[in-house]
Amino acid sequence: MTVKEKRGRRRYVAFSVDERLNKTDLITRLRSVVPEPPYVVQCGGGFAIVRCAPNETDGVIDSMRTADPASASLMTSGTLKALRSKVPGLAG
């Protein structure tokens, strides 16, 4: 049995966000928008990565737009490695 069969598939969505926004502030803003916010993998330096289920990507993008009006979705991927390699600035 593979890990995906146990926990399900995941999607990682990269966003450009306000430069001053950090992970704690983003989580706080997302909690004010949705009762159970998606998991924030990283946030800083004008970029953020949020993890969600494949069927939740549109909802996550809408929640991010509400939480940070300056945010824009850059790319969605099934792996962090691919996301970080294709979007400059996400290396950390």
N, C-alpha and C positions, 0 to 999 in steps of 0.2 A: 504494500500500500504506500503510495507516494504522499508527500507532505500536502500537496494540493488537494488530494482526496480527503484529507483529514480537516484542514482548516479552510479550504476553498481558495479560489483565485483572488488575486489582489491587483489593483491598478494604482499607479503612482502618477499624480498630476503635478506638473511643475507650473509655478506661477511667478510672474514678476510682481513684486509688491512694493509698497512704500519703503524707501531705504531705512527709515527710522524704526520700522516694525521689527520686533523680536519675537521669538517663539512664545513666550509667556503672554505677551500682548495679543498675539494672533489667536491663541487658544481662548483667551478671555472674550475677545470679539466674536469668535465663532460660537461660544456658549450662549451669548446674548441673541444669536440668530437661530440656532437649533439646540434642542435640549441635550442631544448626544452628538457632539461635534466629531468629525472625522479625525483620525490620528494625524498629527503634524509631525512629520519626520524631521524636518529642519526648516528654519526660518532665519534669515539674516543676509545682510549684504544686498538687499533688493530682490532676493529670491526666496521661494518657499516650495517645499514638497509636501504633499498631503496624500495619505494612503486611504483607499476606499475599496469597496467591492465593485466589480465591473458594471453592475447595473446602477450604481450610485454616482457615476462620474458627472452626469449633468447636474444633479442636485448639489454636489460638492462645488462645482464651478459657480452655480448660482449663489450658494452660501458665501463663497469667497468674495464675490462681487458685492454682496451686501455688507460683509464684515470689513472689507477694504475696497472702497470704490476705485482706488487706483490700481487694483490688481487686474492681471490679464493672464488667461491660461496660455501656456507656451507649448506644452506637449503632454501627452499621456502615454505611459509605457507599462508593460507588465513587470519590468525589473528596474531596480534602482541603478544598476550598472549601466544599462543602456541610456537611461534618462540623463545620468550625470555625464556620460560621454558625448551626448548629442547637444546638450544645452550648455553653452559656455557660462561659467560663473557658478555652477552647481557642484564643483569638485569636492567641497567640504561637507 
